[in-house]
Amino acid sequence: MERMKNLAYYNGRITPIEDMMIPANDRGFYFGDGIYEVAMVYNHKIFALEDHLERMASSAALVRIELPAAKEEIGRLLSELAERVESPHQFLYWQITRGTSPRNHLFPDTKAVASNLYVYSKPWKGVEMSDEYRLISVEDTRFLHCNIKTLNLLPNVMAAQKAKEAGCSEAVFVRDGYVTEGSHSNISLIKDGVFVTHPLDNLILPGTERKHMLAYCEELGILVEERAFTLKEMAEADEIIVSSTSHPSMRAMELDGKAVGMKNPEIVEKLRERYREEICKDCGKEPEVC
């Protein structure tokens, strides 16, 4: 099998990313009417695939989009596509939109219009864990369905850009005085040896790495509190951990221009080591990046 430098897939067609064409009447273009997922690929194996498929199915159900195939079949397709890219380590993205039909706010007839599946994969540098994250807080003005991984990300885009322009790595959303999450990550704390993270509700995305860290904490005997916390609590925490699929464990050293965290590297390293071990277990062999 000849492998490609990068890859895009749309409803059965496979091309390089730059050559892929998507119909203008795809409802993702007009309305952001779709959901998406991102997974990391190590040694051509998709890490935590089942977790991503479960969240994909949940998001699709919450916005009443019918999957184009059974989630297991989608998983097999994704695994096959990951094998077709040259780089063993990849950033794998896929989205499912409600279908292709003339612009109309109402749902199209699902008997006549099937949902669309778009996938792309590109080379990735591998596991990235930084101790130099700088954060900026912004008001959380997003809608009240942040638990759905939809394509409607303009507020997140604006917040991420604000962070970049301020010389920061990530923006932290604050709603009614409480921290919710980052523009493209979950935010957790370590305080007095306890791992603290926002509870799963409609205000945050159920991050896969957040889920993994909670499991690692249980295995390692680290106490966990799932509760909302304030920006002040965050500033006074021993550690601030920024986590996402592509950036699983970032330590924040600055918040709104002031030094924070960086006081309990031992717990952070234990969580990071469990992540590395899980990659080895899930993907069959240890990636060079570890």
N, C-alpha and C positions, 0 to 999 in steps of 0.2 A: 504493500500500500504506500503510495506516494503521499507524504505529509505536506500540509500547506503552512505558510508563515503565519497566517491568521485565517479565520473562517467565519462566514456568516451563513445562516440557514433561515429560509422563510418558506414555510408550508411545502417543504420537500425540495426546494431549490438550494444548492450549495454553491457559494462563490467566495472570493476574497471579500473582506469587509467593504473595501472601497468600490466594489462593483455591484453590491447588492442594491436592488431597486424594490421599494415598497409602495403599493398603490396609495395615491393621495386620499382615497376614500376609506382607508383603514381608520377605524374610529379612534385609534390611539393618536392619530394626527390631529383630528378635530377636537376631541374632548379629553384626551389623556385617559380614554375609557379602557383601562387595562391594568394588569398587575404584573409585577416582575420579581425576579430572584437573581441573586449573585452568589456564586460558589467559587471556591479556590480549587485548583487542580494541581496535585503534586504527583510527579512521576506518572502522568497521564491518568491518574485516578482522582475522581471527584471526592473531595473531603466532605464528610457529613452530608452526603447526598440525600439520605432519607429525611433528615431534619428540614432541608430546603424543599423537598417535595411535599412534605406535610404542610409547611407554611404556605407554599404555592396553592395547594388545594384549599386551605382555609381562607386565604385572601380572595381567591376566585369565588368561593361560595358566598362570602360576605357581600360581594358586589354582584352576585347572581350571573357570573360568567361561567358558561359550561366549558370544561376543559376540552381541548381538541382530541384528546385520547386519555385513556386511563393513566393515572400518575405513574404507575409502574412502567408503562410503555414510554412515557415521556422520559423517565429516568434512563431507560435502556438507550433511547436515542441520544440523550445528552452524553452518556458514557461513550457511545460510538463516535460522536463528534469530537470529544476530547482526545480520542486516539488519533484523529486526523490532523492535528496541529503539531508542527515540528517541536516546539518548546515543550519539555516535560512539565514545566510549571506554568499555569495559565490562569487568567482571569476569565471566568465563564459567566456570561450574562444571558438571561432569557426572559422574554415577556410574552404575555398572552393578552390579546385585545378582543373586544366583543365581536369583531368581524369587519368585513368590508361592505359598505352600503352607502347610498347617498346621505348627505348630512341631514340628520334629524335627531333631535334630543331623545326621542322615544327609542326604546330597544328595537332592533330589527327582529323579524320573525326568525327564531332559532331553527325552524324547520327548513328555511330557505338560505340562511346565512350562518356559516360555521365560524367559530373563533379562529384567530390567526396566531400562529406560534413563530416567534422570531428568536433566534439564538445567535450570539457571536462569542468568539473566543480569541484572546490575544495573549502573547507571551507576558509572563509576570516574573518579577525578580525573586519571588518566593516569600517565605515568612519574614515579616517586618515587625520588629518590636522596638519602639523608641522610648527613651527616657527624657525626651526634650520637647514634649508637646506643650504648646501655649494655647490657652483658651480665652475666649471672649464671650460674655453673656449677652443674650438678646431676648427680647420679649417673644414669647411663643404665641404667634397669631394664627397658627394653622387651624384647619378644621378639626372636628372632634372625632375623627376616625383614623388616628395615627397608627393604630394597630393593624391597619390594612396596608399592605405594601403596594400602593397604587402608583401609577405613572404621574400623578399630580404632585410634583415636587418643586414648584416655583418658590414657595416660601423657604424651602430648604436651600435651594440654589442661591437665593438672595442672602440668606444668613451665612452660607459658606463663603460667598464672595466678600461679604463684610469682614469675615474673619481673616481672609487672605489679605485684604487691603489694610488691616490692622497689624499685619505681621504675625498672625496666629495660625495655628494648625486646624482648629475646629471651633465652631460656634456652639454654645450651650443654651438651649431653650429654657426659659423660665416662665411659668404660667401661675398666676395668682400667688407669687412668692415662692413657689416650689420648682425645683429643677425637674424637668421631664427627661430630655435626652439631648443628643447632639444633632447637628444637621444631617449627618450620615453615620451616626454611631449611637451606642448606648453609653451612659455615664454611670459609673459605680464608685463607691468609696470604700476605704478601709479606715476604720477608727477603733482604736483600742483593741486591735486584733479581730474585729468583726467586719465582715463583708456586707456592705449596705447597698441596695439597689432598688430602684423604683419598682413597685408592683406591676404586674401585667394588667393593663386595663386599656381603655380606648385612647389614652394619652401618649403611649409609647409603642414602638415597634417591638414585637417579641423577637429580639435578636438571637440568632443561633449561637453566637459566641457567649452572649449573656447566659443562655441556657447551659452551655458547656461549663462555664465558670462556676455556676451554682452546683453542678454535679461534681466538679473538682473539689469545691469547698467541702462538700459532704464527705468525699473520700478522704480528704486530708484533715478532717476534724476542725475546719474553720467555721466558726459560727456565722450565720447569715440572718440578716434582717431585710425583708422585702417591704419597704415603706418609702413614702415620699420624704425628701429632705430639702432643706432650704439652701439658698446660695451661701449663706453664712456658714452653715454646717459644712458645706462643700469646701469653703475656703479654709476651714479649721481641721479638715480631715488629715490623717496621716498619709494617705495616698489617694489620688484620684486616678481611676483607670478608665480610659476611653477604649471601647471595644467595638469591633465590627468584623464582618467576614474577612475583608481584605487586610485589616489592621487589628489583629486579635487582642493586643495587650499593650496599649500606649500609656505611659506614665506622664501625667500633667505636672509641669514644673512652674507654670504661671497661669494666673486667672485674673483677667481684667488688669493686667499690668503689674500684679503683685505676686511674689514668690509663694508657692503653695506646695503641700505634699512632700514627697521624696523622703519620708521618714520610716518606711517599713519595707525596704527592698527584699527582705527575706520572704514575706508572704507573696509578693509579686513574682519572685523568681520561682517559687513553688508552683504557682498557677501556670506560669510560662512553661515550666518543665513538663507539667502534665499535658499541656497542649502539644508540645513536641512529641511526647510519647504517643499521644492519640493519633497524630499524623502517621507515625511509623506503623502503628497498629492498623489504621484504616487503609493505608496505601501500600502496604506490603513490604516496604523498605524505607530506610531513613533517607529523606531528601538531602542533597548536598548542602542546602541552605541551613540545615540544622547542625 
